């Protein structure tokens, strides 16, 4: 997998611009507000946003547009999201949230646990009149307290999985929110290894906890009820993954997982095969 050059697809088009009717003073007010939100966040403004009269560069640059472009090229998300209820978890400035809002999603939950990040997203939604976006300040782990079970058609988890101290508990929380047939779209840093299932400890690099192998990511998706996860490299050591929820059946192994299960009995035989567990 790692020897193949990742495919390149055109970036999604950013659909929002400030109205031509704004005066220079009004444009200046927008720029001032954006700069203020930039200064208040520990790592600054998130996504690069083209406002029309000016471009605000972000620490995450315009990669969200290329992520959206790959989703388009592969048919992983629909051009029209009318009547769909979707979520963008770890939304930061809200680039992907706004792309989905423009595609007429019935509701976009824009979720971030960092108030300064969510403030950037909330301002853009107000500025561009994206009334179908609902900003939600919450940890991913706490989402079951805020979102009804089985109510989401699609979840986008971009640049988040490896920031979770417990990836399995995070995926378990998201599993409960998706409908049967619902889709989880993941963008993650990975080790391109389809033979061994492991996750490197991040050693605090870029604020990450883990760097899973591609097989580890596939295994975790399957463990949480998503069969046939499609995982593709799109940049060196970065992947996109599409996994569809196919069952609400209990997960097979529960002991040791930080979640209050009623029954800890194994639902499937445990394997004693260690060969796939680590690199040679």
Backbone bond lengths (Angstrom), bond angles and torsions (degrees), N, CA, C in turn:
res aa  C-N    CA-C-N  psi(-1)  N-CA   C-N-CA  omega(-1)  CA-C   N-CA-C  phi
1 X - - - 1.466 - - 1.524 110.94 -
2 X 1.330 117.17 -42.76 1.454 120.74 -175.83 1.516 113.89 -73.11
3 X 1.370 118.61 -16.27 1.451 121.09 -177.41 1.526 112.26 -82.84
4 X 1.326 116.85 -15.71 1.454 120.74 -179.27 1.520 110.15 -87.23
5 X 1.327 116.26 131.97 1.464 119.54 178.96 1.517 109.45 -66.13
6 X 1.350 117.22 127.69 1.466 119.40 -179.23 1.522 111.72 -58.11
7 X 1.347 117.56 140.50 1.464 120.34 179.41 1.519 111.09 -69.46
8 X 1.306 116.17 150.64 1.455 121.12 177.80 1.525 109.09 -116.06
9 X 1.310 116.04 129.24 1.457 121.44 178.83 1.522 108.90 -125.45
10 X 1.325 117.53 154.07 1.470 119.83 -179.10 1.520 111.59 -60.49
11 X 1.305 115.37 148.96 1.459 120.73 177.46 1.526 109.63 -68.92
12 X 1.330 115.34 149.94 1.459 119.53 171.15 1.528 108.88 -65.10
13 X 1.312 115.66 151.33 1.467 120.16 -179.07 1.524 109.72 -83.46
14 X 1.337 116.64 131.91 1.455 120.93 176.10 1.529 108.29 -76.53
15 X 1.334 118.37 119.94 1.464 119.92 -167.81 1.531 115.74 -93.52
16 X 1.339 117.95 -0.17 1.464 119.80 -172.91 1.525 111.61 -111.85
17 X 1.316 115.48 141.14 1.467 122.26 173.59 1.528 108.33 -144.89
18 X 1.309 116.18 154.89 1.451 119.79 174.42 1.528 109.76 -67.78
19 X 1.331 118.06 147.53 1.469 120.08 179.96 1.527 111.72 -61.69
20 X 1.325 115.28 143.74 1.463 120.21 177.79 1.524 111.94 -63.91
21 X 1.319 116.59 -19.19 1.460 120.73 -176.76 1.528 113.73 -77.13
22 X 1.330 117.71 -9.06 1.461 119.55 -179.15 1.527 110.77 -67.60
23 X 1.309 115.13 139.72 1.458 120.83 176.56 1.521 109.82 -80.39
24 X 1.334 118.46 163.12 1.472 120.31 175.08 1.524 112.60 -54.87
25 X 1.326 117.72 -36.58 1.465 120.05 178.98 1.527 110.76 -66.40
26 X 1.327 117.23 -40.10 1.466 120.30 179.33 1.526 111.33 -67.39
27 X 1.330 116.05 -38.90 1.472 119.69 175.33 1.520 110.08 -63.16
28 X 1.323 116.04 -39.57 1.456 120.19 177.34 1.517 111.97 -62.57
29 X 1.338 117.41 -36.18 1.463 120.65 177.39 1.521 111.34 -65.02
30 X 1.337 115.65 -40.45 1.464 119.32 176.85 1.522 110.42 -62.76
31 X 1.312 116.17 -47.40 1.471 120.03 -179.90 1.534 110.98 -59.81
32 X 1.320 115.66 -41.20 1.463 120.03 179.65 1.524 110.74 -63.18
33 X 1.335 116.99 -43.09 1.457 120.97 179.97 1.520 110.59 -64.81
34 X 1.315 117.78 -42.58 1.457 121.47 178.85 1.525 110.55 -62.82
35 X 1.315 117.01 -44.22 1.464 120.59 178.65 1.526 111.37 -63.27
36 X 1.323 116.51 -35.40 1.462 120.77 178.35 1.526 110.40 -66.16
37 X 1.332 117.13 -43.67 1.462 120.71 177.39 1.525 111.20 -64.78
38 X 1.315 116.03 -36.23 1.465 122.19 174.96 1.524 110.20 -58.80
39 X 1.329 116.55 -48.98 1.466 121.65 -175.40 1.525 112.07 -66.94
40 X 1.342 117.68 -28.74 1.463 120.63 -175.63 1.527 112.94 -81.26
41 X 1.328 117.83 -17.46 1.464 120.86 -179.50 1.524 109.67 -90.06
42 X 1.310 116.63 141.04 1.472 120.92 -175.59 1.520 112.32 -56.53
43 X 1.333 116.64 -41.14 1.461 120.19 -178.95 1.525 112.40 -111.11
44 X 1.322 115.94 16.56 1.448 119.78 171.68 1.515 114.72 86.52
45 X 1.321 115.29 -162.38 1.458 123.51 -179.67 1.522 109.17 -71.54
46 X 1.333 118.14 141.02 1.462 121.49 -172.49 1.509 115.05 -82.23
47 X 1.343 117.73 -75.82 1.465 122.21 -174.97 1.524 111.27 -95.32
48 X 1.314 115.92 143.24 1.464 120.20 172.04 1.536 108.78 -67.97
49 X 1.328 115.72 124.46 1.465 121.46 -175.67 1.522 109.01 -124.31
50 X 1.334 115.12 129.44 1.463 121.65 175.42 1.530 108.18 -92.06
51 X 1.321 116.35 107.64 1.459 121.47 -179.78 1.528 112.12 -85.29
52 X 1.305 117.32 -8.03 1.466 121.18 -176.03 1.510 110.17 104.12
53 X 1.339 118.36 -75.79 1.467 120.28 177.84 1.529 113.00 -69.49
54 X 1.335 117.09 -21.95 1.467 120.11 178.18 1.525 109.00 -155.00
55 X 1.324 115.55 161.23 1.465 122.84 177.55 1.518 108.44 -115.87
56 X 1.313 116.38 129.77 1.458 121.42 175.72 1.519 108.72 -100.26
57 X 1.316 116.26 113.84 1.464 120.48 179.42 1.524 110.19 -76.02
58 X 1.339 115.94 140.62 1.451 121.12 179.74 1.513 112.07 -119.74
59 X 1.318 115.87 159.59 1.457 120.77 -178.94 1.533 110.62 -64.12
60 X 1.338 117.28 -28.82 1.463 121.66 178.26 1.521 112.46 -90.35
61 X 1.319 116.16 0.04 1.462 124.38 177.50 1.535 110.61 57.03
62 X 1.338 117.67 -148.95 1.462 120.75 -177.38 1.528 111.91 -105.03
63 X 1.334 116.04 26.07 1.463 119.10 -177.76 1.526 112.11 -61.11
64 X 1.342 117.20 -28.63 1.465 119.65 179.67 1.525 111.59 -60.16
65 X 1.337 117.02 -31.99 1.467 120.13 178.68 1.527 110.90 -70.17
66 X 1.333 116.81 -35.58 1.462 119.81 177.20 1.529 110.97 -72.68
67 X 1.330 116.89 -34.17 1.467 119.60 173.60 1.522 109.42 -60.64
68 X 1.333 115.95 -48.74 1.464 119.93 177.40 1.515 112.40 -60.46
69 X 1.337 117.33 -37.39 1.455 121.56 178.33 1.519 112.44 -63.82
70 X 1.329 116.62 -38.93 1.462 119.76 176.66 1.525 110.58 -68.17
71 X 1.328 117.16 -41.93 1.471 119.53 176.80 1.528 110.35 -57.85
72 X 1.341 116.08 -39.66 1.465 120.35 178.00 1.530 111.06 -65.53
73 X 1.332 116.41 -49.27 1.467 120.43 -175.32 1.522 112.04 -62.52
74 X 1.330 116.67 -33.80 1.460 120.88 -178.30 1.528 112.74 -92.58
75 X 1.317 117.71 -3.59 1.457 120.67 -178.05 1.511 113.53 68.41
76 X 1.316 115.96 30.28 1.466 120.27 -176.05 1.519 112.62 -82.36
77 X 1.321 117.41 -22.57 1.461 119.70 172.11 1.527 108.22 -136.46
78 X 1.329 118.22 154.29 1.464 120.62 -172.13 1.521 112.78 -81.48
79 X 1.307 115.63 151.76 1.460 120.61 174.76 1.521 110.96 -65.45
80 X 1.313 117.08 -37.06 1.462 121.45 173.94 1.526 108.45 -111.32
81 X 1.319 116.07 126.07 1.462 121.39 177.89 1.525 111.16 -108.23
82 X 1.311 115.50 22.25 1.462 120.45 -179.55 1.528 110.09 -54.81
83 X 1.325 116.12 133.80 1.465 125.51 179.41 1.528 113.19 74.83
84 X 1.347 118.31 1.19 1.461 119.97 178.92 1.521 110.37 -92.89
85 X 1.317 114.49 143.08 1.473 121.35 174.01 1.519 106.50 -107.55
86 X 1.313 116.86 118.81 1.460 121.92 -170.56 1.528 109.83 -129.80
87 X 1.326 115.84 166.24 1.458 120.98 178.96 1.518 109.76 -138.72
88 X 1.324 115.07 142.84 1.468 123.18 173.66 1.518 105.68 -118.49
89 X 1.329 116.18 103.34 1.465 121.27 -172.51 1.518 109.15 -98.53
90 X 1.331 115.29 127.56 1.457 120.95 -169.44 1.514 108.77 78.28
91 X 1.340 116.21 45.51 1.470 121.54 -168.73 1.521 113.51 -70.20
92 X 1.332 118.12 -25.11 1.472 123.59 -175.68 1.536 109.18 50.60
93 X 1.316 118.62 -121.21 1.465 120.84 -175.60 1.527 112.31 -70.76
94 X 1.320 116.95 -16.55 1.457 120.02 174.56 1.511 115.29 95.32
95 X 1.326 117.90 21.29 1.453 119.76 -179.48 1.515 112.92 -56.77
96 X 1.340 117.09 -50.81 1.466 120.16 -179.43 1.524 111.21 -71.61
97 X 1.333 116.93 -33.94 1.473 119.63 176.62 1.517 110.64 -58.27
98 X 1.323 116.49 -44.73 1.457 120.74 -177.33 1.526 111.89 -71.54
99 X 1.338 117.35 -33.21 1.468 119.24 174.56 1.526 110.27 -60.50
100 X 1.338 115.94 -42.91 1.467 119.31 179.81 1.522 111.14 -70.93
101 X 1.315 117.17 -35.02 1.465 120.53 177.25 1.522 110.71 -62.12
102 X 1.340 116.00 -40.56 1.464 120.61 -179.66 1.525 111.35 -64.98
103 X 1.333 116.13 -26.21 1.466 120.56 178.35 1.524 111.61 -86.37
104 X 1.315 115.92 16.87 1.465 124.52 169.53 1.520 113.30 67.57
105 X 1.341 117.31 32.89 1.458 118.73 171.88 1.525 109.17 -57.31
106 X 1.328 116.11 142.95 1.462 119.71 179.27 1.521 110.48 -60.70
107 X 1.331 116.30 -40.65 1.464 121.39 175.74 1.514 109.15 -153.17
108 X 1.311 115.47 136.45 1.460 122.54 173.93 1.524 107.54 -115.65
109 X 1.318 116.41 114.87 1.457 120.18 172.97 1.528 107.64 -84.49
110 X 1.319 116.85 113.58 1.463 122.14 178.50 1.525 106.84 -99.91
111 X 1.330 116.24 106.35 1.458 121.66 -169.16 1.525 110.54 -111.11
112 X 1.320 115.91 131.28 1.456 120.78 171.44 1.522 108.59 -153.91
113 X 1.334 115.85 141.07 1.464 118.96 179.99 1.524 112.40 -88.18
114 X 1.338 117.75 -9.00 1.461 121.82 178.90 1.523 108.57 -94.87
115 X 1.334 118.76 112.90 1.473 120.07 -176.09 1.520 113.61 -56.97
116 X 1.348 117.40 -36.58 1.466 119.96 -178.22 1.522 111.72 -68.97
117 X 1.342 116.89 -31.39 1.465 119.98 175.30 1.526 110.13 -69.61
118 X 1.327 115.66 -45.86 1.458 119.74 -178.73 1.525 111.59 -64.29
119 X 1.328 116.33 -30.67 1.465 119.48 177.82 1.522 111.10 -64.68
120 X 1.329 117.46 -36.16 1.463 120.80 176.45 1.527 110.24 -63.76
121 X 1.334 116.12 -46.34 1.462 120.98 179.18 1.528 110.82 -62.45
122 X 1.320 116.83 -45.20 1.463 120.78 -177.91 1.525 110.91 -61.45
123 X 1.325 116.55 -39.20 1.462 119.33 179.78 1.527 111.12 -66.00
124 X 1.336 117.36 -42.79 1.463 119.40 179.34 1.528 111.30 -64.46
125 X 1.327 116.70 -38.71 1.466 119.60 178.58 1.525 110.71 -63.24
126 X 1.324 115.98 -40.51 1.459 120.05 177.69 1.528 110.34 -66.95
127 X 1.321 115.68 -44.75 1.460 120.86 -176.11 1.520 111.58 -63.46
128 X 1.344 116.44 -42.02 1.463 121.23 -176.30 1.532 112.40 -97.44
129 X 1.338 115.94 9.94 1.469 122.52 174.19 1.530 111.77 56.53
130 X 1.319 116.07 43.72 1.467 121.78 176.89 1.529 107.99 -89.90
131 X 1.314 115.96 78.47 1.461 120.78 -173.51 1.524 113.00 -73.48
132 X 1.340 117.82 -12.64 1.460 120.53 178.62 1.526 112.78 -87.61
133 X 1.324 117.94 5.24 1.465 122.02 174.48 1.524 108.81 -97.66
134 X 1.341 115.70 130.42 1.470 120.42 175.81 1.520 108.68 -115.31
135 X 1.331 118.54 101.20 1.462 120.79 176.28 1.532 110.56 -64.84
136 X 1.318 115.44 136.48 1.457 121.12 -177.42 1.521 109.21 -136.36
137 X 1.314 116.64 116.74 1.457 121.27 177.03 1.515 109.95 -86.23
138 X 1.325 117.44 106.83 1.464 120.88 -177.23 1.520 109.84 -164.58
139 X 1.323 115.41 151.84 1.454 121.23 168.49 1.521 109.25 -72.63
140 X 1.317 116.10 146.98 1.466 119.63 175.53 1.523 110.48 -54.03
141 X 1.329 117.65 -42.48 1.456 121.05 -177.22 1.525 112.26 -61.64
142 X 1.339 117.33 -27.16 1.467 121.48 -176.64 1.520 113.10 -92.48
143 X 1.323 118.16 0.25 1.465 120.02 -175.72 1.532 113.57 -58.94
144 X 1.334 120.18 -34.30 1.467 118.10 176.50 1.525 113.68 -59.56
145 X 1.330 117.90 -17.58 1.465 120.95 175.91 1.524 112.02 -81.98
146 X 1.335 117.29 -13.52 1.462 121.55 -174.52 1.527 113.81 -116.64
147 X 1.321 116.53 -21.31 1.469 120.98 -173.41 1.523 108.55 -125.37
148 X 1.332 116.63 132.43 1.459 119.85 -176.88 1.532 110.79 -67.82
149 X 1.322 117.04 145.81 1.471 120.93 -178.91 1.526 111.66 -60.69
150 X 1.326 115.52 144.80 1.455 121.66 174.11 1.507 114.61 59.33
151 X 1.339 117.16 32.43 1.469 119.97 -174.55 1.518 114.16 -108.72
152 X 1.338 118.63 -6.37 1.459 121.32 -174.39 1.529 111.32 -106.63
153 X 1.323 115.17 136.97 1.463 121.13 176.02 1.522 112.16 -85.49
154 X 1.324 117.34 -28.27 1.461 120.69 -177.12 1.518 109.40 -155.20
155 X 1.324 116.03 140.31 1.458 122.87 174.23 1.523 108.10 -124.89
156 X 1.319 116.52 130.54 1.461 122.25 172.99 1.526 107.50 -105.22
157 X 1.328 115.83 124.59 1.460 122.86 -178.87 1.528 107.02 -123.92
158 X 1.321 115.50 84.00 1.461 120.81 -172.19 1.532 110.90 -104.14
159 X 1.335 115.40 119.64 1.455 120.30 177.77 1.509 113.42 66.85
160 X 1.329 117.25 32.38 1.467 121.14 -174.84 1.521 112.68 -122.77
161 X 1.336 117.98 -41.39 1.464 121.43 -169.25 1.531 111.98 -50.75
162 X 1.307 117.42 -46.41 1.464 121.06 -175.30 1.525 112.69 -76.38
163 X 1.347 116.85 -8.08 1.462 120.91 173.52 1.524 111.86 -88.34
164 X 1.337 117.54 -3.47 1.461 121.26 -179.44 1.520 109.96 -87.21
165 X 1.331 116.53 129.01 1.464 118.82 176.35 1.526 110.65 -64.84
166 X 1.335 117.44 -28.05 1.459 121.90 179.16 1.526 108.26 -130.89
167 X 1.329 115.83 93.92 1.463 120.26 -176.44 1.525 111.96 -64.16
168 X 1.342 117.75 -38.71 1.451 120.33 -177.32 1.527 111.82 -66.60
169 X 1.330 117.02 -42.82 1.460 119.38 178.78 1.527 109.95 -64.94
170 X 1.337 117.27 -36.81 1.457 120.23 176.13 1.511 111.79 -62.40
171 X 1.340 117.14 -45.97 1.462 120.40 179.04 1.523 111.54 -66.87
172 X 1.327 116.96 -32.48 1.459 120.25 176.65 1.527 110.91 -64.65
173 X 1.324 116.64 -41.38 1.466 120.52 178.30 1.527 110.32 -62.26
174 X 1.333 117.36 -42.24 1.465 120.54 -179.25 1.522 111.51 -70.08
175 X 1.318 116.91 -37.10 1.473 121.00 177.46 1.526 110.49 -53.73
176 X 1.329 116.78 -42.93 1.453 120.35 -177.56 1.513 113.69 -67.68
177 X 1.337 117.72 -22.32 1.458 121.48 -177.04 1.527 112.63 -87.49
178 X 1.338 116.70 -23.09 1.467 121.01 -177.69 1.520 111.83 -81.22
179 X 1.330 115.21 145.39 1.456 120.99 168.85 1.531 108.98 -71.10
180 X 1.321 116.70 159.90 1.455 119.97 167.26 1.535 107.33 -61.64
181 X 1.317 116.24 128.67 1.457 120.73 -173.80 1.514 112.89 89.94
182 X 1.338 116.69 -6.53 1.456 120.25 176.40 1.519 111.30 -69.40
183 X 1.321 115.76 156.53 1.464 121.67 -172.23 1.526 110.86 -115.83
184 X 1.321 115.92 134.69 1.454 123.22 172.46 1.520 108.22 -108.68
185 X 1.334 116.61 120.45 1.459 122.64 177.11 1.518 108.57 -107.89
186 X 1.326 115.88 121.25 1.460 121.54 -175.61 1.518 109.88 -117.26
187 X 1.327 116.01 136.38 1.464 121.99 165.47 1.515 105.87 -115.47
188 X 1.338 116.15 129.66 1.468 118.15 -175.26 1.520 111.24 -151.69
189 X 1.310 114.19 156.63 1.455 119.72 166.27 1.527 107.59 -80.34
190 X 1.335 116.85 141.03 1.463 121.63 -175.55 1.523 110.67 -145.58
191 X 1.331 114.59 163.10 1.460 122.33 163.16 1.527 106.14 -96.95
192 X 1.333 119.41 121.36 1.478 120.05 -179.50 1.529 110.64 -70.90
193 X 1.317 117.19 86.84 1.460 122.76 -178.35 1.530 107.71 -144.34
194 X 1.333 116.21 107.34 1.462 121.72 -179.89 1.522 112.49 -95.51
195 X 1.334 117.76 5.86 1.455 120.51 -178.56 1.523 112.77 -105.20
196 X 1.336 116.82 -24.09 1.460 120.25 -175.32 1.527 109.79 -129.05
197 X 1.338 114.52 137.39 1.463 120.89 -176.67 1.529 109.45 -104.79
198 X 1.341 115.99 105.23 1.471 120.95 -177.62 1.521 108.65 -157.69
199 X 1.316 114.92 167.08 1.462 120.77 175.66 1.519 108.67 -136.60
200 X 1.319 116.37 121.56 1.461 120.54 175.90 1.525 109.97 -70.47
201 X 1.330 116.03 140.31 1.458 119.38 172.80 1.524 108.42 -71.34
202 X 1.326 116.42 134.09 1.458 120.56 -170.60 1.509 116.39 -70.34
203 X 1.349 117.92 -18.34 1.468 121.52 -179.38 1.533 111.42 55.13
204 X 1.327 116.43 34.20 1.465 122.70 175.29 1.527 113.38 70.54
205 X 1.333 118.66 4.61 1.467 120.76 -179.66 1.520 109.49 -67.58
206 X 1.312 116.54 123.95 1.462 123.35 178.04 1.525 112.11 56.01
207 X 1.336 116.33 26.02 1.454 120.17 177.50 1.510 114.57 72.29
208 X 1.335 118.14 14.42 1.463 119.31 -176.45 1.528 110.02 -94.17
209 X 1.337 114.07 152.72 1.460 120.21 173.34 1.529 110.86 -91.87
210 X 1.331 117.04 -40.65 1.463 120.39 -170.47 1.522 111.36 -136.15
211 X 1.328 114.32 156.70 1.460 122.69 169.90 1.530 106.48 -130.71
212 X 1.357 117.31 92.49 1.465 119.68 -175.49 1.522 112.07 -74.89
213 X 1.313 115.63 151.70 1.462 118.90 168.46 1.529 108.04 -74.45
214 X 1.342 115.81 163.13 1.463 119.03 179.55 1.535 110.72 -64.08
215 X 1.336 117.76 -34.47 1.463 119.10 176.87 1.521 110.42 -68.47
216 X 1.318 117.77 -37.50 1.462 121.16 177.10 1.528 110.60 -60.16
217 X 1.319 116.91 -44.16 1.460 120.73 178.95 1.530 110.39 -62.27
218 X 1.337 116.71 -43.23 1.463 120.23 178.95 1.526 110.43 -63.72
219 X 1.332 116.46 -42.51 1.466 120.74 179.37 1.525 111.32 -62.31
220 X 1.341 116.88 -42.68 1.467 119.72 -179.25 1.523 111.07 -64.83
221 X 1.329 117.11 -39.97 1.463 119.90 178.01 1.520 110.65 -63.36
222 X 1.337 116.98 -44.44 1.455 120.51 179.18 1.518 110.92 -63.51
223 X 1.317 117.24 -40.66 1.459 123.15 179.76 1.522 110.83 -59.01
224 X 1.331 116.14 -32.37 1.453 121.14 -178.07 1.534 113.10 -97.88
225 X 1.332 116.35 22.12 1.452 119.89 169.17 1.510 115.85 90.71
226 X 1.333 117.77 16.37 1.471 121.40 179.42 1.520 109.01 -115.07
227 X 1.308 116.76 111.54 1.465 120.88 -178.63 1.530 110.64 -88.31
228 X 1.326 115.57 150.04 1.461 121.38 171.66 1.515 114.61 63.21
229 X 1.322 117.84 41.66 1.467 120.36 178.70 1.530 109.88 -57.36
230 X 1.314 115.88 128.70 1.468 122.54 179.14 1.525 107.45 -96.42
231 X 1.327 116.83 114.26 1.462 122.27 -175.62 1.523 108.83 -119.33
232 X 1.328 117.14 124.27 1.457 121.44 -177.27 1.524 109.93 -135.00
233 X 1.330 115.37 132.56 1.464 119.43 172.27 1.528 108.93 -70.31
234 X 1.324 116.45 137.31 1.458 119.38 174.21 1.523 111.68 -124.61
235 X 1.314 116.61 -13.28 1.460 124.82 171.43 1.515 106.12 -145.42
236 X 1.331 119.08 161.69 1.465 119.37 177.22 1.532 110.89 -55.65
237 X 1.341 115.78 124.75 1.455 123.04 177.90 1.529 113.81 60.57
238 X 1.343 116.99 23.72 1.460 121.75 172.76 1.525 107.18 -131.89
239 X 1.321 115.16 139.32 1.453 118.34 -178.23 1.517 110.95 -131.75
240 X 1.319 114.20 162.38 1.448 123.41 168.05 1.522 106.92 -117.99
241 X 1.322 115.88 141.75 1.462 121.15 -175.67 1.526 108.73 -134.80
242 X 1.319 115.89 135.23 1.461 121.55 172.86 1.519 108.43 -119.36
243 X 1.338 115.55 121.35 1.456 120.86 -179.85 1.523 109.04 -130.11
244 X 1.314 117.14 131.76 1.458 122.22 -178.98 1.522 109.88 -104.77
245 X 1.312 116.11 130.48 1.462 120.04 177.64 1.522 109.47 -71.93
246 X 1.337 116.41 123.93 1.453 119.86 -175.62 1.521 113.05 -114.75
247 X 1.335 117.14 -10.53 1.458 118.36 -175.80 1.526 111.25 -154.82
248 X 1.319 114.40 153.78 1.463 121.89 169.87 1.527 110.35 -107.23
249 X 1.329 116.27 10.97 1.462 119.41 179.22 1.525 110.21 -59.38
250 X 1.330 116.85 151.65 1.468 119.29 178.59 1.523 111.83 -57.64
251 X 1.328 116.70 144.36 1.459 119.56 176.16 1.519 108.66 -68.09
252 X 1.340 118.80 152.07 1.464 120.24 -168.25 1.529 115.29 -70.27
253 X 1.341 117.65 -37.44 1.462 119.93 -174.28 1.525 109.10 -126.98
254 X 1.342 117.05 129.22 1.456 120.40 -171.71 1.523 113.30 -122.38
255 X 1.324 117.25 -22.72 1.462 119.08 -177.82 1.523 110.59 -62.38
256 X 1.322 116.25 132.57 1.464 121.18 177.83 1.509 114.29 88.20
257 X 1.336 117.68 -11.59 1.458 120.19 178.54 1.525 108.38 -85.27
258 X 1.296 117.33 132.02 1.462 122.54 -171.87 1.531 110.91 -76.21
259 X 1.338 114.71 73.91 1.456 120.78 -178.36 1.530 107.44 -157.17
260 X 1.328 118.76 140.41 1.479 121.22 -174.09 1.531 113.37 -81.37
261 X 1.327 117.29 75.02 1.455 120.73 178.02 1.531 110.38 -73.50
262 X 1.330 115.67 147.70 1.456 119.76 176.56 1.526 111.36 -75.51
263 X 1.309 116.92 -29.59 1.459 121.48 -175.46 1.521 108.57 -134.79
264 X 1.329 117.49 125.06 1.461 121.63 -178.03 1.528 112.62 -97.38
265 X 1.331 117.10 7.21 1.463 119.19 -179.87 1.527 110.28 -67.64
266 X 1.346 116.55 141.75 1.462 121.31 177.10 1.521 110.33 -66.24
267 X 1.325 116.18 137.18 1.465 121.32 177.79 1.521 111.69 -96.83
268 X 1.321 116.92 0.10 1.464 121.83 177.64 1.523 107.38 -152.43
269 X 1.329 117.67 153.09 1.469 119.83 178.49 1.522 110.92 -63.25
270 X 1.316 116.62 138.48 1.463 120.75 176.35 1.532 109.91 -80.28
271 X 1.333 115.04 135.60 1.463 119.57 176.49 1.528 109.71 -84.79
272 X 1.325 116.27 147.18 1.457 121.12 174.57 1.532 111.11 -107.68
273 X 1.329 115.91 15.80 1.458 121.57 -179.32 1.526 108.91 -83.84
274 X 1.320 117.37 117.39 1.463 122.28 -176.79 1.533 113.05 -99.30
275 X 1.300 118.35 -7.53 1.473 120.23 -174.46 1.525 113.68 -55.81
276 X 1.348 120.02 -41.83 1.475 118.04 -177.88 1.536 114.26 -77.84
277 X 1.331 117.87 0.86 1.463 119.54 -166.62 1.516 114.65 -81.45
278 X 1.316 118.90 -21.20 1.476 118.97 -175.20 1.515 109.10 -154.43
279 X 1.342 117.99 159.83 1.474 120.06 177.55 1.519 111.26 -60.90
280 X 1.331 114.99 156.99 1.459 119.59 177.44 1.513 109.96 -67.12
